[in-house]
Every structure is written in C-alpha cells, then in structure tokens.
Amino acid sequence: MVCFIHTADWQIGKPYRRIADEQKRFKLQQERLNAIGRIRDAARIQGAAFVVVAGDLFDSPTPSTTAVLEVLEAIGEMEIPVLVIPGNHDHGALGTVWHREDFQRHQRQMASNLQLLLEREPVELDQAVLLPCPLLRNQDSSDPTLWLRSLDWGALDVSKPRVVLAHGGVHSFGGREYGSDDEAQAGANNLIDLDALPQHEIDYIALGDWHNLKQVSEKAWYSGTPEPDRFDQGEGNERGQVLSIDVSRGAAPDVQTIPTGRIRWHNIRCRFNSDDDLDRFERQVEELTAGRVARDLLRVEVSGSLSLAGHRRYDQLMTDLESRLLRLRLKGECQQAPEESELEQLTGRIEDPLIARVAEQLQSRLQRDDDPDSEQDALTRTALCELFRFTTL
C-alpha cells in the first residue's frame, strides 16, 4: 500500500478582481500560496510518498515570474515528488508557463522534486504507476482520458497501484465556470467519460476542476481547492482541503479529508421586520466571524425594512463590515419605513418650522403613493431618512 496526497486547483495568481482594496486582494492571493505549506505539512504527517496536483496549479497559462518563483520555493520545501498536470487555466500548449525558459531553469534549481507531466503516457514511480491526462489547450472537445482506452495494460507493473490524473468535468456531472458569482453551467469541453475506462485496471482517479470535495465513484474523487475561493452555491460546498489516499493494487482506495483552508466564505439571509432584527443580524455575523479581521468574506441577502433610526444604524454596521471583512457582498435591499413617532418628531419641530414643513410634505407624498415599492416612494423614504439623520446629529 502507498499513501499520497491528492490536490488540485491551487490557481496561484488568482486576481480577485471583485475585491476593490489592493491590500485585501493581496491577502487572498497570499493565502493561496500559504496553503502549499499546509499541504507540505499534511504530506509529512501522513507519511505520503508523493503529491499529485490534478491541474490548475496556476490561475493563468502565463503567470508572472514572481508567482512562479514563490510556487517553486514552496514546492521545493516538500522534499517528496510533486507531480503536476496542466489544467484548463494553465494548459500545456506551446507558449505557456511550462515551456518558458525561466520556469524550466528555476525549476531545476529550486524544485527538482517537481515533475511536470505533459505527455499522455505511463509514468512509473517507485511506489505507483501514474497515468497522466494533461490538458494541452484551454478547451478541448476530446476526452483527455481517451488514450487510456487503447493502453496496453499488460505492460504495466502488476504489483504497483495505478493512479489516473485528470482535469475536467465528468459525464452526468459537469464542472462549473468559476469566473463569476453567478450560477455556473456544466461545460461541454474537457469532459471525461469514466464509464469508458477499465475500472478493474485502475486503483484511483485523481480529478481536478470541480472546486468542492466530491466523490464521483468508488475510485474517482475531486479533491476541491486547498483554499476556498468563492461563496457557497447550493449543496456540497466542502472546500479548503486535500485528500490523503492509501491505495494498493486491486483494492478499493482509502480516502481521508485533511483541512487546509484558512479564509472563510459565508452566506446568510436576513429579513428585517423590525429594529429588533438588527440585533439578531449582528449576533449572527459575530458568530460567523468571531471578531476576526481580514479573514472572512460575507454574502448577505437582505430584505424587509427598518425604521429611520434603525436604518441609520444598519448603514453604519455595513460600513464597519466593509472595513473589517475581506469582502461584503449585499444582495437585495433593506428599505426605510419611518415609524409614526419618528414622523411626529420631524413634523412637530416647532423650533424648526422649515424642517417640519418639509417633513409634512414628504409624509403627504408617502401617503398619496399607491405603490410602496415604486422608485418615487423609495426616494421619498430616503429623503425622510436624511432629514431625520440631519436633525439627530
């Protein structure tokens, strides 16, 4: 039996364009590099013989030289073989990073344990036989595992476990498009037909491209990303891990999940029916983030309404969260619904007749509006809120 680490989709150099703050983008990018050190630690603890990266080590086929050097330094510290195939983000076509002189020169100097698998042919290690299925272009209509269907299996060592290394979606379960926060669709390219492979000849299939942990069959797994990179969508959002695999020839693999992620991505929903709900929302955020600074991203779906005073507090809370979180993404809108006491406070200002008159006109406009969700109504409530804010400074 041999133990190895299965990981994929590091996507070093991911730009995080939706993060406006440069320092916060750097924090996210740096944590993806830091995750390599946690993979190294996991390999040592598990006594792994080697590490496989099932595609998308880099986010781009042309990463910067600095990113290349940082990755090579971290991989060189692993001190065991690290075997990598290109994925769709860092495909293996001519002109990509894998063919650059600087990569090849620095790889020999800094990470001689890194073995790039650009050919679709068996690779025999001391403990296992790897069957790499690299992507040689970003989008390929052919199955990257097609070459395995005509392989002479009898020529392989009968005592060593056989590990397929591939990147892409599988039939009946497509990968996602991770370039946006919108619901992703299954792609038609880079599809892998697992049913066409001789299962009895293969002991484990290490897959990349799907960013969550997923078992596709008894022998085929997606490891997901070692560092989470997006908000949850639907079910099955276990991310931020690598897999430790114990496998021997002709036996079912034993798969263990090892957490490696540090940055946390949260989804919450909150409907504000009264100002009391704002306290509940604050407690919910605090439970999720535990007071951490620049370690969390939060997507909030909001609806409902608050009083003028409550909405003022809501605005301040969102401003504070913008500063504290790596990203705050708001979906929906919290409306402003002035309470009767607040309207009386404005319209009854004897000492400020101008403010009272303006407040009465705005109140009258609200009462005349038949559509409380209209743009005009929203502007009126905003004006009342600003008037209330001005008078309570």
Backbone torsions as a table, in degrees:
resi	resn	phi	psi	omega
1	MET	NA	142.0	177.9
2	VAL	-123.8	145.2	175.5
3	CYS	-109.3	134.3	174.2
4	PHE	-145.5	166.0	179.4
5	ILE	-103.4	128.8	175.9
6	HIS	-106.7	121.9	177.8
7	THR	-143.0	168.6	-178.4
8	ALA	-168.2	168.2	169.7
9	ASP	56.6	47.6	173.1
10	TRP	-66.2	-40.3	179.4
11	GLN	47.6	52.9	177.5
12	ILE	-63.3	134.0	-177.1
13	GLY	94.6	6.5	177.9
14	LYS	-53.9	127.6	-170.0
15	PRO	-78.4	-24.2	-177.5
16	TYR	51.1	55.8	-174.4
17	ARG	-64.0	-23.4	-179.3
18	ARG	-76.9	-8.5	176.9
19	ILE	-91.7	113.6	-175.1
20	ALA	-73.3	-35.8	-174.9
21	ASP	-77.1	121.9	-176.6
22	GLU	-62.0	-39.8	-179.4
23	GLN	-65.3	-37.7	178.8
24	LYS	-69.7	-37.9	175.6
25	ARG	-61.2	-42.8	179.7
26	PHE	-61.9	-39.7	178.8
27	LYS	-58.4	-46.2	179.6
28	LEU	-65.7	-42.7	179.7
29	GLN	-65.0	-41.2	-178.6
30	GLN	-66.7	-34.6	-179.0
31	GLU	-66.9	-28.2	176.1
32	ARG	-68.0	-36.3	174.7
33	LEU	-69.0	-42.4	180.0
34	ASN	-60.0	-30.1	-179.3
35	ALA	-62.4	-27.1	178.7
36	ILE	-62.9	-38.5	176.8
37	GLY	-63.7	-35.8	178.1
38	ARG	-71.9	-30.9	173.6
39	ILE	-66.1	-42.4	176.3
40	ARG	-57.3	-45.8	-179.6
41	ASP	-63.9	-40.7	178.6
42	ALA	-62.5	-41.0	179.4
43	ALA	-62.5	-40.2	179.7
44	ARG	-67.1	-44.6	-179.0
45	ILE	-63.4	-39.5	-178.2
46	GLN	-80.8	-10.8	-175.5
47	GLY	67.7	36.2	-176.7
48	ALA	-68.0	141.8	178.7
49	ALA	-81.7	-27.5	179.7
50	PHE	-163.1	170.1	178.0
51	VAL	-123.4	135.7	173.4
52	VAL	-113.8	137.6	176.7
53	VAL	-114.5	109.3	-172.7
54	ALA	-86.2	54.6	173.0
55	GLY	94.1	157.5	178.4
56	ASP	59.4	47.4	170.1
57	LEU	-62.3	-42.3	176.0
58	PHE	-105.0	156.3	178.3
59	ASP	-80.6	-15.6	-175.2
60	SER	-138.4	151.2	175.3
61	PRO	-72.7	-8.4	-179.8
62	THR	-132.9	63.7	179.5
63	PRO	-68.1	162.1	178.7
64	SER	-68.3	157.2	178.1
65	THR	-62.6	-35.0	178.1
66	THR	-61.5	-45.2	178.3
67	ALA	-61.9	-40.7	178.5
68	VAL	-60.6	-46.3	-178.3
69	LEU	-63.5	-41.4	-179.9
70	GLU	-63.9	-40.7	179.0
71	VAL	-66.7	-44.8	-179.0
72	LEU	-63.2	-39.7	177.9
73	GLU	-60.4	-45.5	-178.3
74	ALA	-67.1	-40.2	179.4
75	ILE	-68.5	-38.9	178.9
76	GLY	-59.3	-28.3	-179.9
77	GLU	-75.9	-9.7	-179.8
78	MET	-73.4	-32.1	173.6
79	GLU	65.6	11.8	170.6
80	ILE	-129.8	161.2	-179.6
81	PRO	-58.3	134.8	174.0
82	VAL	-120.1	113.6	-173.5
83	LEU	-108.1	126.6	-168.3
84	VAL	-126.6	135.5	166.9
85	ILE	-112.2	150.5	173.7
86	PRO	-71.0	148.5	173.7
87	GLY	-111.9	-161.4	-178.6
88	ASN	-73.7	-29.5	179.2
89	HIS	-75.9	-35.6	-177.5
90	ASP	-123.7	48.4	-173.1
91	HIS	-56.7	166.4	-170.1
92	GLY	-97.6	21.3	179.9
93	ALA	-66.9	160.4	175.6
94	LEU	-58.6	141.4	-179.5
95	GLY	93.7	-7.0	178.7
96	THR	-88.3	175.3	-173.8
97	VAL	-54.0	-36.0	-173.9
98	TRP	-66.0	-22.3	-178.5
99	HIS	-100.7	-1.6	-177.6
100	ARG	-74.0	143.7	-179.2
101	GLU	-63.1	-38.6	-178.0
102	ASP	-66.6	-38.6	177.9
103	PHE	-63.8	-48.4	-176.7
104	GLN	-64.3	-39.4	180.0
105	ARG	-68.0	-48.2	-179.1
106	HIS	-68.9	-32.6	178.8
107	GLN	-63.0	-40.8	178.7
108	ARG	-65.2	-35.7	-176.6
109	GLN	-81.6	-38.0	-168.9
110	MET	-107.3	-27.3	-174.1
111	ALA	-143.9	66.2	179.6
112	SER	-66.8	-14.9	177.3
113	ASN	-80.5	-8.7	177.8
114	LEU	-81.7	125.2	178.2
115	GLN	-120.7	114.4	179.5
116	LEU	-87.1	129.3	-176.6
117	LEU	-109.1	93.9	-178.8
118	LEU	-98.7	-12.1	-177.4
119	GLU	-105.0	143.1	176.8
120	ARG	-90.0	81.4	-178.7
121	GLU	-156.4	154.1	-178.5
122	PRO	-60.8	143.3	175.8
123	VAL	-122.7	116.2	-176.5
124	GLU	-96.4	122.1	173.1
125	LEU	-101.9	174.6	177.8
126	ASP	-62.9	-33.5	-171.9
127	GLN	-108.5	-13.6	-173.4
128	ALA	-159.9	168.1	172.4
129	VAL	-114.0	122.2	177.9
130	LEU	-97.2	142.0	179.8
131	LEU	-122.3	86.0	-172.5
132	PRO	-77.8	141.6	178.2
133	CYS	-127.1	68.4	-175.2
134	PRO	-68.1	150.8	172.2
135	LEU	-90.7	122.8	-177.6
136	LEU	-99.3	2.0	171.9
137	ARG	-152.7	163.0	-175.8
138	ASN	-62.8	-46.2	-179.9
139	GLN	-125.2	121.8	-178.3
140	ASP	-129.6	125.2	-179.1
141	SER	-76.6	-13.8	179.7
142	SER	-93.9	153.7	-179.8
143	ASP	-71.2	122.0	-178.9
144	PRO	-65.6	-15.6	178.0
145	THR	-94.8	8.1	-175.3
146	LEU	-56.9	-35.2	-176.1
147	TRP	-65.3	-22.4	-178.9
148	LEU	-71.3	-21.2	-178.2
149	ARG	-69.9	-23.4	179.7
150	SER	-109.8	12.5	-178.5
151	LEU	-70.5	142.9	173.6
152	ASP	-83.0	89.2	-175.7
153	TRP	-64.3	-28.6	-179.5
154	GLY	-66.0	-17.8	-179.4
155	ALA	-83.6	-8.1	-178.9
156	LEU	-85.2	154.5	177.1
157	ASP	-60.7	125.2	-174.5
158	VAL	-78.2	-10.6	-175.8
159	SER	-98.9	-13.2	-174.7
160	LYS	-101.4	138.2	176.2
161	PRO	-63.4	149.9	-175.7
162	ARG	-114.0	124.4	-173.8
163	VAL	-120.4	118.7	174.7
164	VAL	-86.8	138.6	-179.2
165	LEU	-123.9	113.7	-173.4
166	ALA	-145.2	159.9	-177.7
167	HIS	-135.1	123.0	178.5
168	GLY	150.2	178.8	175.1
169	GLY	-82.5	163.9	177.0
170	VAL	-115.4	156.0	178.6
171	HIS	-59.0	137.0	-176.9
172	SER	77.1	-3.0	176.7
173	PHE	-153.0	95.8	-177.3
174	GLY	-85.6	158.0	174.1
175	GLY	-74.0	176.4	179.0
176	ARG	-108.6	159.1	169.3
177	GLU	-90.2	111.9	-172.0
178	TYR	-95.2	13.5	-178.5
179	GLY	-81.3	-7.8	-178.3
180	SER	-142.0	168.8	177.5
181	ASP	-88.3	-2.0	-179.8
182	ASP	-75.1	161.9	176.8
183	GLU	-59.1	128.6	-174.3
184	ALA	-91.0	154.8	-179.3
185	GLN	-111.5	151.1	176.8
186	ALA	-66.6	136.4	-179.6
187	GLY	-91.9	158.0	-179.4
188	ALA	-95.6	-10.3	-178.6
189	ASN	-98.6	162.3	177.9
190	ASN	55.5	34.5	-179.2
191	LEU	-86.4	138.6	-176.7
192	ILE	-112.0	127.0	177.7
193	ASP	-97.7	93.5	-178.0
194	LEU	-66.4	-31.4	-178.3
195	ASP	-66.8	-20.6	-179.7
196	ALA	-82.4	-6.5	-179.0
197	LEU	-91.0	144.9	177.8
198	PRO	-74.2	96.5	-172.5
199	GLN	-59.3	-34.7	-178.0
200	HIS	-68.7	-17.1	179.9
201	GLU	-91.0	-10.7	-173.4
202	ILE	-116.7	140.6	-178.6
203	ASP	-105.9	-24.5	177.3
204	TYR	-159.9	144.2	177.2
205	ILE	-122.4	109.9	-179.2
206	ALA	-92.4	113.0	-175.0
207	LEU	-108.9	148.7	172.2
208	GLY	-129.8	162.9	176.0
209	ASP	120.0	-42.9	175.0
210	TRP	-80.5	126.0	-169.5
211	HIS	-86.5	1.2	175.3
212	ASN	-113.8	158.1	174.7
213	LEU	-65.6	132.0	177.8
214	LYS	-155.8	130.5	170.9
215	GLN	-93.2	119.8	-178.1
216	VAL	-91.0	-37.7	177.6
217	SER	-151.2	-176.0	-179.8
218	GLU	-58.0	-33.3	-174.6
219	LYS	-110.6	-9.4	-172.9
220	ALA	-114.0	126.0	-178.4
221	TRP	-135.8	143.8	161.4
222	TYR	-94.2	129.9	180.0
223	SER	-80.7	-20.2	-172.9
224	GLY	74.8	179.8	-178.0
225	THR	-82.0	143.0	175.9
226	PRO	-70.1	-22.2	175.3
227	GLU	-130.3	121.7	-178.8
228	PRO	-53.8	149.3	-174.7
229	ASP	-136.9	11.5	-178.6
230	ARG	-165.1	166.2	175.8
231	PHE	-74.4	154.5	-179.4
232	ASP	-63.2	147.0	173.9
233	GLN	-137.0	108.1	178.0
234	GLY	71.1	-151.0	-177.3
235	GLU	-88.8	165.2	174.2
236	GLY	69.7	60.3	-178.0
237	ASN	-116.2	44.7	178.6
238	GLU	-87.2	106.6	-175.9
239	ARG	-132.1	169.2	179.4
240	GLY	83.1	47.0	-179.0
241	GLN	-153.8	166.8	166.6
242	VAL	-123.9	170.0	179.5
243	LEU	-114.3	134.0	171.6
244	SER	-99.6	122.3	-173.4
245	ILE	-113.7	126.0	169.2
246	ASP	-107.6	122.1	-174.3
247	VAL	-145.2	146.3	174.0
248	SER	-138.4	162.5	-175.5
249	ARG	-63.7	124.1	174.2
250	GLY	83.6	4.9	-179.7
251	ALA	-119.4	155.9	177.6
252	ALA	-67.7	139.3	-179.4
253	PRO	-71.5	150.3	172.5
254	ASP	-103.8	121.1	-172.2
255	VAL	-115.2	127.8	179.0
256	GLN	-124.2	133.1	178.8
257	THR	-88.6	132.1	179.4
258	ILE	-123.8	116.1	-178.5
259	PRO	-68.3	138.5	178.5
260	THR	-134.6	-9.0	-175.0
261	GLY	-77.9	151.6	178.1
262	ARG	-123.6	-41.1	179.5
263	ILE	-76.3	139.4	-175.6
264	ARG	-115.6	135.0	-179.2
265	TRP	-116.0	128.3	-174.5
266	HIS	-125.1	147.9	170.8
267	ASN	-121.8	130.8	172.5
268	ILE	-140.9	157.3	174.3
269	ARG	-122.5	142.7	178.3
270	CYS	-147.6	124.8	172.8
271	ARG	-107.3	124.6	-178.5
272	PHE	-93.9	109.8	176.4
273	ASN	-100.6	-19.8	177.0
274	SER	-158.0	171.8	179.7
275	ASP	-65.2	-23.2	177.6
276	ASP	-62.4	-29.0	-179.8
277	ASP	-66.6	-22.2	178.3
278	LEU	-67.1	-36.4	175.3
279	ASP	-63.7	-43.3	178.6
280	ARG	-61.5	-41.1	178.7
281	PHE	-63.1	-44.2	178.5
282	GLU	-60.4	-42.5	179.1
283	ARG	-64.0	-39.0	-179.7
284	GLN	-64.3	-44.0	178.1
285	VAL	-63.5	-41.7	-179.1
286	GLU	-64.6	-38.8	177.9
287	GLU	-63.7	-36.6	-178.8
288	LEU	-74.2	-41.3	-171.2
289	THR	-100.5	-17.1	176.0
290	ALA	51.3	34.3	176.5
291	GLY	77.2	5.3	-178.7
292	ARG	-67.4	150.0	177.3
293	VAL	-115.4	130.2	176.7
294	ALA	56.5	40.4	176.3
295	ARG	-130.0	-3.0	-172.4
296	ASP	-134.7	150.2	169.9
297	LEU	-122.8	140.2	-172.4
298	LEU	-133.2	126.2	171.3
299	ARG	-109.0	123.7	-175.3
300	VAL	-119.8	124.6	171.5
301	GLU	-98.0	112.6	-175.4
302	VAL	-112.4	152.2	174.5
303	SER	-157.8	176.5	-179.9
304	GLY	89.2	-160.5	-175.8
305	SER	-151.2	159.6	177.3
306	LEU	-130.5	162.0	174.1
307	SER	-65.8	173.1	178.8
308	LEU	-61.5	-43.3	178.2
309	ALA	-67.8	-40.5	179.0
310	GLY	-64.2	-40.0	-179.4
311	HIS	-68.6	-34.0	176.1
312	ARG	-62.2	-42.7	176.7
313	ARG	-66.6	-37.8	177.2
314	TYR	-60.1	-45.5	179.1
315	ASP	-60.1	-42.1	179.9
316	GLN	-66.3	-39.3	178.6
317	LEU	-62.6	-43.2	-179.7
318	MET	-66.1	-36.9	176.5
319	THR	-62.6	-42.6	179.2
320	ASP	-64.9	-40.5	179.6
321	LEU	-66.5	-36.8	177.0
322	GLU	-56.9	-38.8	-178.8
323	SER	-76.2	-36.7	-173.1
324	ARG	-82.6	-34.5	-176.6
325	LEU	-88.3	160.1	171.1
326	LEU	-70.6	-32.1	174.5
327	ARG	-158.8	137.6	170.6
328	LEU	-118.0	119.0	178.5
329	ARG	-115.4	117.2	-179.3
330	LEU	-100.8	132.6	172.8
331	LYS	-120.9	134.9	-176.4
332	GLY	89.0	-166.8	-176.0
333	GLU	-151.6	141.0	172.7
334	CYS	-98.3	117.2	-176.8
335	GLN	-80.4	166.2	175.9
336	GLN	-109.1	120.9	-180.0
337	ALA	-123.8	97.1	-176.6
338	PRO	-61.0	134.0	176.4
339	GLU	-77.9	160.4	-178.4
340	GLU	-58.9	-40.3	-178.7
341	SER	-65.7	-32.9	179.5
342	GLU	-71.5	-39.1	177.2
343	LEU	-65.3	-40.1	178.7
344	GLU	-65.7	-35.0	178.7
345	GLN	-63.4	-33.1	-180.0
346	LEU	-83.5	-48.9	-174.9
347	THR	-74.0	-17.9	-178.4
348	GLY	-99.4	20.6	-178.4
349	ARG	-81.9	88.5	-178.9
350	ILE	-62.9	-33.1	-177.7
351	GLU	-75.3	-16.0	179.8
352	ASP	-128.6	75.5	-175.5
353	PRO	-61.8	-31.6	179.4
354	LEU	-65.3	-46.4	178.5
355	ILE	-62.0	-43.2	-179.7
356	ALA	-60.9	-41.9	-178.4
357	ARG	-67.0	-42.9	178.4
358	VAL	-62.7	-42.3	179.8
359	ALA	-62.8	-39.7	178.3
360	GLU	-63.8	-40.0	179.7
361	GLN	-66.1	-41.6	178.4
362	LEU	-66.4	-40.4	177.8
363	GLN	-62.4	-42.1	178.9
364	SER	-63.1	-39.6	179.2
365	ARG	-64.2	-39.8	177.0
366	LEU	-62.1	-42.2	-177.5
367	GLN	-67.8	-29.6	-179.3
368	ARG	-80.2	-22.0	-174.1
369	ASP	-75.3	120.4	-179.0
370	ASP	-80.0	-17.2	-177.2
371	ASP	-115.8	100.9	-177.1
372	PRO	-68.5	-11.9	179.4
373	ASP	-101.0	7.0	-177.8
374	SER	-72.2	159.8	178.6
375	GLU	-64.3	-37.4	179.5
376	GLN	-63.8	-41.3	178.9
377	ASP	-64.4	-41.1	179.3
378	ALA	-63.1	-40.7	178.5
379	LEU	-64.9	-38.4	179.3
380	THR	-64.6	-44.5	179.3
381	ARG	-65.4	-36.5	176.6
382	THR	-63.4	-41.5	178.4
383	ALA	-62.8	-41.4	177.5
384	LEU	-63.3	-40.5	179.3
385	CYS	-63.1	-43.1	179.6
386	GLU	-66.5	-37.5	177.4
387	LEU	-64.5	-43.1	178.1
388	PHE	-64.0	-40.5	178.5
389	ARG	-61.3	-43.3	-178.9
390	PHE	-62.9	-40.4	-174.8
391	THR	-80.3	-11.9	-178.2
392	THR	-112.1	10.5	177.5
393	LEU	-64.5	NA	NA
